[in-house]
Amino acid sequence: MPATQVTPEYDLVLSGGTVVTLDDDRRVIEPGAVAISGNRIAAVDSRDRVETSNAGRTIDCTGCVVLPGFIDCHSHLAQSVIKTLGEGLAVWDWLSELTFPVGDAITTEEAVAGTRLAAMEAARAGITSVVDNQYMPPDPETTKGVADAIESVGIRGAVARGMTGTRPAAMAFRASGARPNYYTTSEELDIMADLLSGWSSDRLVTIWPGPLNIAFNDQEMIAGCVELARRFGTKWHTHCCESKGDPGVYRQAYGTTPVAWLHSEGLLGPEATLAHAIWLSTDEIAMLGETGAGVAHNPVSNAYLASGTMALTEMLEAGAVVGLGTDGPAVGHRQDPFEVMKQAAFAQRIRAGNAAVIDSETILETAALGGAAFVGLEVGVLAPGRLADVAVVDVSAPNCAPRQKIATTVVNSLTGPNVRTVVVDGRIVVEDARCVHVDEGEVIEDANRAISNLSDRVGLERFAVSWAGG
């Protein structure tokens, strides 16, 4: 008697779209299907080979591209409260004149409202995981509140708590306009240890140590953050050489440069995640590749603040782990991974004076595979066993036609508003281009109220003048 054939049971099947797997064979399956059981991908194959009769739900993805969910490797979600303000300021002026004063005045409630708004925008653009560098305000209750806000939208990520600590005497000359020190180095490390020890590893959002900027943080605190990350099995995150003057400032104080110091002290490794890393030497780039350290490339904000253009092609050739970031709504203005990918490609071509220096396939691999390695998650690939983080993008709109070369369509033609469905950890979080776990109108209203209150206290109206005061 023949054995009874068992029909697989799936919780969700995304069926009929063009599936861009980013797997080892870089398969593109059209029409394809992605089957999900629990929080994992169970099958990826052609549509007619994935059985849907026993699926809990099947979504018709005809006319869509199905992609791994995007990872935003560096953001400041709460900075949605200063979105559009500070245009024309270079990075240090932008920080000292606008961002740090706002960070000193903002309340936890306002930071949470701003975070939830930006997380909602990110989810709607296909971002399924975000590294949020939270430092406004820096108290641990705000860190927890920001993590809760991200989770409330349904996406995963890490809150890298921005730590300042005791300002080293060698950096005293840079204190003008700098963010005040809320805690000593010892207090910062104790607070961070308490947060890490009390945080459940089962949550969608984790917490990382986040020394705010290696260019002006206490070296003792940097080393302490690395020790905490290694002890608790997390990553650690910092700004590194975003400003052209950062390496010189550091050399003046310590006789070396930030990445060279980290390397000499054994502090570079897979748990290190550096944001920006624009102004590095060839030797420092080699150090990143040698140690497997991560770099978050933020090409849109780098252009907005005129900070410089990171050596992306050299980083990749050196073997560094590179992902892409928006740098948040204040300097990225949109939580849009497609805009970031396009700018990343175009900036390298301008920098090299060579249109062939990098292609769309490499950019998409950096966003997906590099981003997954950066955060240390089993995402970035549509393959059985991987976490079920998926973005379904409608390509029927005029900006997506004609769709001939799929990688170039994704990188150059698509935008966040083209995203239709987003799945995180096997759960639908965006459907029909709307977030399903939060009241979008309420989120926007709460954020607008927070922005209005903050503006009244800090005097943000001076940054909001267009032309003759319009």
C-alpha positions in Angstrom: 0.0 0.0 0.0 1.6 3.4 -1.0 2.6 5.7 1.8 0.2 8.6 2.4 1.6 11.8 1.1 1.6 14.5 3.8 0.8 18.0 2.6 3.0 20.6 4.4 1.3 23.0 6.7 2.5 26.6 6.6 1.3 29.5 8.6 1.8 31.9 5.7 2.7 31.7 2.0 3.8 34.7 -0.1 2.9 33.4 -3.5 3.3 34.5 -7.1 5.9 37.3 -6.9 9.4 37.6 -8.2 11.5 36.1 -5.3 15.0 37.6 -5.0 16.5 35.1 -2.6 20.1 36.5 -2.1 21.0 32.8 -1.4 24.4 31.3 -2.3 23.2 30.8 -5.9 21.6 34.2 -6.1 18.4 32.6 -7.3 15.6 34.8 -8.7 12.4 32.8 -8.9 9.5 34.0 -11.1 6.8 33.3 -10.2 8.0 32.1 -6.8 6.7 31.5 -3.3 8.1 31.9 0.2 6.4 29.6 2.8 6.7 30.5 6.5 6.1 28.3 9.6 6.3 30.1 13.0 9.1 32.6 12.8 11.2 30.8 10.2 11.1 30.4 6.4 10.1 26.8 5.6 10.3 26.7 1.8 11.4 28.9 -1.1 10.6 27.6 -4.6 8.6 28.2 -7.7 5.0 28.9 -7.1 3.7 25.6 -8.4 6.1 23.7 -6.1 4.9 25.3 -2.8 1.7 23.7 -1.6 -0.8 26.3 -0.3 -3.9 24.1 0.4 -3.0 23.7 4.1 -1.6 27.2 4.6 -3.0 29.3 7.4 -3.0 32.2 4.9 -1.8 32.8 1.4 -1.0 36.3 0.0 -1.1 36.8 -3.7 2.2 38.6 -4.6 1.6 38.7 -8.3 3.1 41.9 -9.7 5.5 42.2 -6.7 9.1 41.6 -5.9 9.7 39.6 -2.7 12.9 40.6 -0.9 14.7 39.9 2.4 13.6 42.6 4.8 16.1 45.5 5.0 18.4 46.2 7.9 19.0 49.9 8.9 22.4 49.6 10.5 22.5 53.1 12.0 19.6 55.3 12.9 18.5 57.9 15.5 14.7 57.3 15.4 13.9 59.9 18.1 15.4 62.6 15.9 12.2 62.6 13.9 11.4 65.5 16.3 14.0 67.7 14.4 13.3 66.4 10.9 13.8 69.2 8.3 15.7 71.4 10.7 19.4 72.4 10.6 19.8 72.4 6.8 23.2 73.9 5.8 25.0 73.0 9.0 28.0 70.8 8.9 28.1 67.8 11.3 29.7 69.4 14.3 27.6 72.6 14.1 24.5 70.5 13.5 25.3 68.6 16.7 26.3 71.5 18.9 23.7 74.1 17.7 20.7 71.8 17.2 20.9 68.2 18.2 22.6 68.3 21.6 20.4 71.2 22.9 17.3 69.2 21.8 18.7 66.1 23.4 19.2 67.9 26.7 15.6 69.2 26.7 13.6 66.3 25.3 11.6 64.1 27.7 11.2 60.4 27.6 7.7 60.7 26.4 8.7 62.9 23.5 11.6 60.6 22.6 9.3 57.6 22.6 6.7 59.5 20.4 9.4 60.4 17.9 10.8 56.9 17.9 7.5 55.3 17.2 6.8 57.6 14.3 10.2 56.9 12.7 9.9 53.1 13.4 6.5 53.2 11.7 7.9 54.9 8.6 10.8 52.4 8.6 8.5 49.4 8.7 6.4 50.8 5.9 9.5 51.1 3.7 10.5 47.5 4.2 13.0 47.9 7.1 12.6 44.9 9.4 15.5 45.6 11.7 17.1 48.8 12.9 20.1 49.7 15.0 18.9 52.8 16.9 21.6 54.9 18.5 19.6 56.4 21.3 21.0 59.2 23.4 18.3 61.8 23.7 17.9 61.6 26.7 20.4 59.1 27.8 18.8 57.7 31.0 18.0 53.9 31.1 14.3 54.4 31.3 14.3 56.2 28.0 16.4 53.3 26.5 13.8 50.8 27.6 11.0 53.1 26.4 12.6 53.4 23.0 13.0 49.6 22.7 9.4 49.2 23.6 8.3 51.7 21.0 10.2 49.9 18.2 8.7 46.6 19.3 5.2 48.1 19.3 5.5 48.7 15.6 6.5 45.1 15.1 10.1 45.3 13.9 13.2 44.0 15.4 16.5 45.7 16.2 19.0 46.9 18.8 19.0 50.1 20.9 22.6 51.2 21.2 22.4 53.4 24.2 24.5 56.5 23.6 27.1 56.9 26.4 29.3 59.9 27.1 30.9 59.4 30.4 33.7 61.5 31.9 35.2 63.8 29.2 38.9 63.0 29.0 41.2 65.9 29.8 42.9 65.5 26.4 39.6 66.4 24.8 38.8 69.4 27.0 39.4 71.8 24.0 36.5 70.2 22.3 34.0 70.8 25.1 32.5 73.9 23.6 29.0 73.1 22.4 29.4 69.5 23.3 26.7 67.4 24.9 26.9 67.6 28.7 28.1 64.6 30.7 25.1 63.1 32.6 27.1 60.3 34.1 30.7 59.5 34.9 32.4 56.7 33.0 32.0 54.4 36.0 28.3 55.2 36.2 27.8 54.7 32.5 29.3 51.3 32.6 27.3 50.3 35.7 24.0 51.5 34.1 24.9 49.6 30.9 25.7 46.4 32.8 22.4 46.6 34.7 20.4 47.1 31.4 22.1 44.2 29.7 21.8 41.8 32.7 18.1 42.6 33.0 17.1 42.4 29.4 15.5 39.3 27.9 17.3 37.8 25.0 14.0 36.6 23.6 12.8 40.1 22.8 12.7 41.4 19.2 14.8 44.4 20.3 18.0 44.0 22.1 20.3 46.5 23.8 23.9 47.3 23.0 26.5 49.5 24.6 26.8 52.6 22.5 29.7 54.9 23.4 28.6 58.0 21.5 31.7 58.9 19.6 35.1 57.4 19.8 36.6 60.8 18.8 35.7 62.3 22.2 34.8 59.4 24.5 37.0 58.3 27.4 39.2 55.4 26.2 38.5 53.6 29.5 34.8 53.7 28.7 35.3 52.4 25.1 37.3 49.5 26.5 34.6 48.9 29.1 31.9 48.9 26.5 33.8 46.3 24.5 34.2 44.1 27.6 30.4 44.4 28.3 29.6 43.4 24.7 31.8 40.4 24.9 30.6 39.4 28.3 26.9 39.6 27.4 27.2 38.4 23.8 26.0 41.6 22.1 27.5 44.0 19.6 28.7 47.6 20.6 28.2 50.6 18.4 29.8 54.0 18.0 30.3 56.9 15.7 33.8 56.8 14.1 35.6 59.4 12.0 32.4 60.9 10.5 33.9 64.4 10.5 37.1 65.2 8.5 38.7 66.6 11.6 38.1 63.6 13.9 41.3 61.7 13.1 43.4 64.8 13.6 41.7 65.7 16.9 42.3 62.1 18.1 45.9 62.2 17.0 46.5 65.5 18.8 45.1 64.0 22.0 46.5 60.5 21.9 49.2 60.3 19.1 47.2 57.8 17.1 43.9 57.5 15.3 40.7 55.9 16.5 40.7 52.7 14.5 44.4 52.2 14.9 44.0 52.6 18.7 41.1 50.0 18.8 43.2 47.6 16.8 46.3 48.1 19.0 44.3 47.4 22.1 42.6 44.3 20.8 39.2 46.0 20.8 38.3 45.5 17.2 36.4 42.4 16.4 33.1 41.0 15.0 31.2 42.7 17.9 32.5 46.2 16.9 30.0 48.2 14.7 31.3 51.6 13.6 29.0 54.2 12.1 30.3 56.3 9.2 34.1 55.5 9.2 34.6 58.0 6.4 38.0 59.4 7.2 40.2 56.2 7.5 43.6 55.4 6.1 44.3 52.4 3.9 45.9 50.7 6.9 42.8 51.3 9.1 40.5 49.9 6.4 42.7 46.7 6.3 42.4 46.5 10.1 38.6 46.4 9.8 38.8 43.6 7.3 41.3 41.7 9.3 39.2 41.7 12.4 35.7 41.3 10.9 34.5 44.6 12.4 31.3 46.1 11.1 30.8 49.4 9.4 27.5 51.2 8.9 27.6 53.2 5.6 25.3 56.2 5.7 25.6 57.8 2.2 22.5 60.0 2.4 23.4 61.7 5.6 27.0 61.9 4.7 25.9 63.9 1.6 23.4 66.0 3.5 26.0 67.1 6.1 28.8 67.2 3.6 30.8 64.9 5.8 32.5 63.0 3.0 32.2 59.8 1.0 33.2 56.6 2.6 35.5 54.3 0.7 32.9 51.6 0.2 34.6 49.7 -2.6 37.9 49.5 -0.6 36.1 48.4 2.5 34.4 45.5 0.6 37.7 44.5 -1.0 39.4 44.5 2.4 36.7 42.1 3.7 35.1 44.5 6.2 31.5 43.8 7.2 29.6 46.7 5.7 25.8 47.4 6.0 23.8 50.4 5.1 22.1 52.9 7.3 19.8 55.9 7.1 21.3 57.8 10.0 17.7 58.6 11.1 15.0 61.0 10.0 16.8 64.2 10.9 19.7 63.8 8.4 18.3 61.1 6.1 14.8 62.7 6.1 13.3 59.4 4.9 13.6 56.0 6.5 14.0 54.6 3.0 16.5 51.8 2.3 16.0 52.1 -1.5 17.2 55.8 -1.4 20.2 54.7 0.7 21.1 51.9 -1.8 20.9 54.3 -4.8 23.0 57.0 -3.1 25.5 54.4 -2.0 26.1 53.4 -5.6 26.1 56.8 -7.1 28.4 58.3 -4.5 31.0 55.6 -5.2 30.8 56.3 -8.9 31.3 60.0 -8.5 34.2 59.4 -6.0 36.0 57.1 -8.4 35.1 58.9 -11.6 34.1 55.5 -12.9 30.6 54.4 -13.6 31.6 50.7 -13.4 33.3 50.8 -10.0 30.2 49.2 -8.3 27.1 47.6 -9.6 23.5 47.2 -8.3 24.1 43.5 -7.4 26.9 44.5 -5.0 24.9 47.2 -3.4 21.9 44.9 -2.8 24.3 42.3 -1.4 25.7 44.9 0.9 22.3 46.0 2.1 21.0 42.4 2.7 24.0 40.1 3.4 26.2 42.8 4.9 23.4 44.2 7.0 22.6 40.7 8.4 26.3 40.1 9.3 26.5 43.6 10.8 23.6 42.9 13.3 24.5 39.2 13.7 21.0 37.9 12.8 19.9 35.0 10.5 18.3 37.4 8.1 19.1 39.0 4.7 18.5 35.8 2.7 15.2 34.1 1.7 16.1 30.5 2.4 14.7 27.6 4.6 15.7 28.0 8.2 16.3 31.7 8.1 14.3 34.1 10.2 11.1 35.1 8.4 11.8 38.8 7.7 10.4 39.7 4.3 9.5 42.8 2.3 7.0 42.5 -0.6 7.3 45.4 -3.0 4.6 46.3 -5.6 6.4 46.9 -8.9 3.3 47.7 -10.9 3.7 51.5 -10.4 5.1 53.6 -13.3 8.4 54.3 -11.5 9.1 50.5 -11.6 8.5 50.0 -15.3 9.9 48.6 -17.4 11.3 45.9 -15.1 14.2 44.3 -17.0 17.2 43.9 -14.8 15.9 43.0 -11.3 18.8 44.2 -9.1 18.9 47.6 -10.9 15.2 47.9 -10.5 15.4 47.3 -6.8 18.3 49.7 -6.2 17.6 52.5 -8.6 13.8 52.5 -9.3 12.0 51.4 -6.2 11.1 53.6 -3.2 9.7 53.0 0.3 6.1 53.8 -0.7 6.2 50.9 -3.2 6.3 48.5 -0.3 3.0 46.6 0.2 3.6 43.9 2.8 6.2 43.4 5.5 6.7 40.3 7.6 8.9 40.3 10.7 9.6 37.1 12.7 6.8 35.4 10.7 4.2 38.0 11.7 2.6 40.5 9.3 3.5 44.0 10.4 2.6 46.0 7.3 -0.3 45.1 5.0 -1.6 47.1 2.1 1.1 49.6 2.9 -0.2 50.3 6.4 1.2 49.3 9.8 -1.2 46.9 11.4 0.0 46.9 15.1 -0.3 50.6 15.8 -2.8 53.3 15.1 -1.0 55.3 12.5 -3.1 58.5 13.0 -2.5 58.3 16.7 1.3 57.8 16.3 1.5 60.9 14.0 -0.7 63.0 16.3 1.5 62.0 19.4 4.7 62.9 17.5 3.3 66.2 16.3 2.3 67.1 19.9 5.8 66.2 21.1 7.4 68.3 18.4 5.3 71.3 19.2 6.0 71.1 22.9 9.7 70.7 22.4 9.9 73.5 19.9 8.3 75.9 22.4 10.8 75.0 25.0 14.0 74.9 22.9 13.1 77.6 20.4 13.3 75.5 17.2 11.3 78.0 15.2 14.5 79.7 14.2 15.6 76.7 12.3 12.2 76.4 10.5 12.3 79.6 8.4 12.0 79.3 4.6 12.5 82.2 2.3 10.9 85.3 4.0 9.5 83.4 6.9 7.2 81.0 5.1 
